């Protein structure tokens, strides 16, 4: 074998060639006669079977069998065929695998000598630190898992987009479900599809408003005017919440370890509330109060009322408050959240080929305005366009917006009612000298007869004396509760205005027909102006429906059969929500830190013998060495004889001894 190369057996197949695939011979056997060894083994097995047959069958049957001829030859051939195919070829294959291992080992050793450009000291150092199979690849594996996870997320979102577009094509229409995916549908405040007023047959206008709450933002947003004191208190509050969550997790683990029943959601909530008093207090004047555990009262007093800007005349770089403000500014807590949202929406628009010509980043107001075109005259703009207004609202801003919304809604009611009254008087004047024109004229003529002939006999009041609650425009609105007064929808008021506009147009047509005097033209112009302004008012978002957080207001105009901007903006918004919002989180599902079914003591495996395992082994050995309780009781009663007790106790002692020896051996290991 010294002068012969090792054959690469996976590329060679032969029944007799040594170490080939399917061969009966192997290079590892060298001078051994494999066939003679197999014949000896088979002859022995055949003789055993023949002797077994001869001992089992009756003598007269054995004499009639041709034992020396057919039976023995058939057994020999059967053993030879199966044994040769199964056993010998398995041995040859195993030896062949060993040869491959040796060849690979030789190749690896040769490659070590060929690494001429690697200094020997570095190779030895790396081998001492850890060989090729000793380096910790956990971080690399985590990175690969993260990459595959992100890839799976992108693929899944792409499949969802494809499904949405396919469903939209099959339905031949576009709806909200195809515009925003299901996991973000809860954030939609308003989504409206309507025909474009200039090209209603071919162009669609879409209004979409998305409200991302403060609790759902990945990076919190603060107003520029917020004080340093508020930022520090917010950080302290988060620290307190994290500490309480850690204590609750420890309590859960303790209950699981003790085998007790786990807490339900209500118990967890009350446990959290009970621990709030350990870190907070309402006593602001006491420097030893629990509210000053994480941040001292002296420092808190220094930054009271300190905002984002300091008067240059009062600025002193060595003061305490200036340095505290500098620490907050370096961390960029004030601007981090809004800048993240701005960078996210602009980068997604750039990568999605959704360009924009107009940008207004009102940083101090926390407002961003993006438009595809700079011009705002809708009559001269293309049919494919979009506009985005992103703004952060706090509770104070929402209160002011709600006040303005109330005043505007009341103003529309006043103006429409005034126009209604003017048109009603003009209608009454148009009936002069025309006799009976409508039902009110007939009722006015008949009211005297009704009073004398009907109401006088029955004693009921006449129609004119009854209180009128219904205005014959909209149905009577139910009274407002505290919930409705704090969250005004104005649905009934808007319906009333819409129906009054329709009724006024019908009354004009009834009054003038195809004539267009100055009175009709003036009223129609006023109706058209109010209707246009009211549609704009109805199109905006009701601030009563918004909660403090980030508001994304998108206006899209797209061709109905093309929908290029609509589909592109759909992808942009979904990516933006995925990158900025954490989404809706159910605290009940998020609270499962550890379940009893998932607690396993054998996860952290080790060859060392712990104290619990050693104690269990000693108890088991003692149980085997001591007779059972029933035998002891029976022995005391004289039921079991001495011979039976002796025969039962000896194996137990023997097993206990072997168990003890095995424990000693394990201790040595």
Secondary structure as the mmCIF struct_conf table of DSSP 4:
data_model
#
loop_
_struct_conf.conf_type_id
_struct_conf.id
_struct_conf.beg_label_comp_id
_struct_conf.beg_label_asym_id
_struct_conf.beg_label_seq_id
_struct_conf.end_label_comp_id
_struct_conf.end_label_asym_id
_struct_conf.end_label_seq_id
TURN_TY1_P TURN_TY1_P1 UNK A 2 UNK A 3
BEND BEND1 UNK A 4 UNK A 4
HELX_LH_PP_P HELX_LH_PP_P1 UNK A 5 UNK A 7
HELX_RH_3T_P HELX_RH_3T_P1 UNK A 9 UNK A 11
STRN STRN1 UNK A 13 UNK A 13
BEND BEND2 UNK A 15 UNK A 17
TURN_TY1_P TURN_TY1_P2 UNK A 18 UNK A 19
STRN STRN2 UNK A 21 UNK A 21
TURN_TY1_P TURN_TY1_P3 UNK A 22 UNK A 22
BEND BEND3 UNK A 24 UNK A 24
HELX_RH_3T_P HELX_RH_3T_P2 UNK A 27 UNK A 29
TURN_TY1_P TURN_TY1_P4 UNK A 30 UNK A 31
HELX_RH_AL_P HELX_RH_AL_P1 UNK A 34 UNK A 56
BEND BEND4 UNK A 57 UNK A 57
HELX_RH_AL_P HELX_RH_AL_P2 UNK A 59 UNK A 64
BEND BEND5 UNK A 65 UNK A 65
HELX_RH_PI_P HELX_RH_PI_P1 UNK A 67 UNK A 71
HELX_RH_AL_P HELX_RH_AL_P3 UNK A 72 UNK A 83
HELX_RH_PI_P HELX_RH_PI_P2 UNK A 84 UNK A 88
HELX_RH_AL_P HELX_RH_AL_P4 UNK A 89 UNK A 114
TURN_TY1_P TURN_TY1_P5 UNK A 116 UNK A 117
BEND BEND6 UNK A 118 UNK A 118
HELX_RH_AL_P HELX_RH_AL_P5 UNK A 120 UNK A 129
TURN_TY1_P TURN_TY1_P6 UNK A 132 UNK A 134
BEND BEND7 UNK A 135 UNK A 135
HELX_RH_AL_P HELX_RH_AL_P6 UNK A 138 UNK A 171
TURN_TY1_P TURN_TY1_P7 UNK A 172 UNK A 172
BEND BEND8 UNK A 173 UNK A 173
HELX_RH_AL_P HELX_RH_AL_P7 UNK A 176 UNK A 179
BEND BEND9 UNK A 180 UNK A 180
HELX_RH_3T_P HELX_RH_3T_P3 UNK A 182 UNK A 187
STRN STRN3 UNK A 188 UNK A 195
BEND BEND10 UNK A 197 UNK A 199
TURN_TY1_P TURN_TY1_P8 UNK A 200 UNK A 202
STRN STRN4 UNK A 203 UNK A 213
HELX_RH_3T_P HELX_RH_3T_P4 UNK A 214 UNK A 216
STRN STRN5 UNK A 217 UNK A 217
BEND BEND11 UNK A 218 UNK A 219
TURN_TY1_P TURN_TY1_P9 UNK A 224 UNK A 225
HELX_RH_AL_P HELX_RH_AL_P8 UNK A 228 UNK A 257
TURN_TY1_P TURN_TY1_P10 UNK A 258 UNK A 259
HELX_LH_PP_P HELX_LH_PP_P2 UNK A 260 UNK A 263
HELX_RH_AL_P HELX_RH_AL_P9 UNK A 265 UNK A 276
TURN_TY1_P TURN_TY1_P11 UNK A 277 UNK A 279
BEND BEND12 UNK A 282 UNK A 282
BEND BEND13 UNK A 284 UNK A 285
TURN_TY1_P TURN_TY1_P12 UNK A 287 UNK A 288
BEND BEND14 UNK A 289 UNK A 289
HELX_RH_3T_P HELX_RH_3T_P5 UNK A 290 UNK A 292
BEND BEND15 UNK A 293 UNK A 295
HELX_RH_AL_P HELX_RH_AL_P10 UNK A 297 UNK A 302
TURN_TY1_P TURN_TY1_P13 UNK A 303 UNK A 305
BEND BEND16 UNK A 308 UNK A 308
TURN_TY1_P TURN_TY1_P14 UNK A 312 UNK A 314
TURN_TY1_P TURN_TY1_P15 UNK A 317 UNK A 318
BEND BEND17 UNK A 319 UNK A 319
HELX_RH_AL_P HELX_RH_AL_P11 UNK A 320 UNK A 331
TURN_TY1_P TURN_TY1_P16 UNK A 332 UNK A 332
HELX_RH_AL_P HELX_RH_AL_P12 UNK A 333 UNK A 351
TURN_TY1_P TURN_TY1_P17 UNK A 352 UNK A 353
BEND BEND18 UNK A 357 UNK A 357
STRN STRN6 UNK A 358 UNK A 362
TURN_TY1_P TURN_TY1_P18 UNK A 363 UNK A 366
STRN STRN7 UNK A 367 UNK A 371
BEND BEND19 UNK A 372 UNK A 374
HELX_RH_3T_P HELX_RH_3T_P6 UNK A 378 UNK A 380
BEND BEND20 UNK A 381 UNK A 381
BEND BEND21 UNK A 383 UNK A 384
STRN STRN8 UNK A 385 UNK A 393
HELX_RH_AL_P HELX_RH_AL_P13 UNK A 395 UNK A 430
TURN_TY1_P TURN_TY1_P19 UNK A 431 UNK A 433
BEND BEND22 UNK A 434 UNK A 434
BEND BEND23 UNK A 438 UNK A 438
HELX_RH_AL_P HELX_RH_AL_P14 UNK A 439 UNK A 450
HELX_RH_PI_P HELX_RH_PI_P3 UNK A 451 UNK A 455
HELX_RH_AL_P HELX_RH_AL_P15 UNK A 456 UNK A 458
HELX_LH_PP_P HELX_LH_PP_P3 UNK A 460 UNK A 462
HELX_RH_3T_P HELX_RH_3T_P7 UNK A 463 UNK A 465
BEND BEND24 UNK A 466 UNK A 466
HELX_LH_PP_P HELX_LH_PP_P4 UNK A 467 UNK A 468
BEND BEND25 UNK A 472 UNK A 474
HELX_LH_PP_P HELX_LH_PP_P5 UNK A 475 UNK A 480
HELX_RH_AL_P HELX_RH_AL_P16 UNK A 482 UNK A 486
BEND BEND26 UNK A 487 UNK A 487
HELX_RH_AL_P HELX_RH_AL_P17 UNK A 491 UNK A 512
TURN_TY1_P TURN_TY1_P20 UNK A 513 UNK A 514
HELX_RH_AL_P HELX_RH_AL_P18 UNK A 518 UNK A 539
BEND BEND27 UNK A 540 UNK A 540
HELX_LH_PP_P HELX_LH_PP_P6 UNK A 541 UNK A 542
HELX_RH_3T_P HELX_RH_3T_P8 UNK A 543 UNK A 545
BEND BEND28 UNK A 548 UNK A 548
STRN STRN9 UNK A 549 UNK A 559
TURN_TY1_P TURN_TY1_P21 UNK A 560 UNK A 562
HELX_RH_AL_P HELX_RH_AL_P19 UNK A 564 UNK A 580
STRN STRN10 UNK A 581 UNK A 581
HELX_RH_AL_P HELX_RH_AL_P20 UNK A 587 UNK A 590
TURN_TY1_P TURN_TY1_P22 UNK A 591 UNK A 591
HELX_RH_3T_P HELX_RH_3T_P9 UNK A 596 UNK A 598
TURN_TY1_P TURN_TY1_P23 UNK A 601 UNK A 602
BEND BEND29 UNK A 603 UNK A 604
BEND BEND30 UNK A 607 UNK A 608
HELX_LH_PP_P HELX_LH_PP_P7 UNK A 609 UNK A 610
HELX_RH_AL_P HELX_RH_AL_P21 UNK A 611 UNK A 625
BEND BEND31 UNK A 626 UNK A 626
HELX_LH_PP_P HELX_LH_PP_P8 UNK A 627 UNK A 628
HELX_RH_AL_P HELX_RH_AL_P22 UNK A 629 UNK A 637
TURN_TY1_P TURN_TY1_P24 UNK A 638 UNK A 638
BEND BEND32 UNK A 640 UNK A 640
HELX_RH_AL_P HELX_RH_AL_P23 UNK A 642 UNK A 668
#
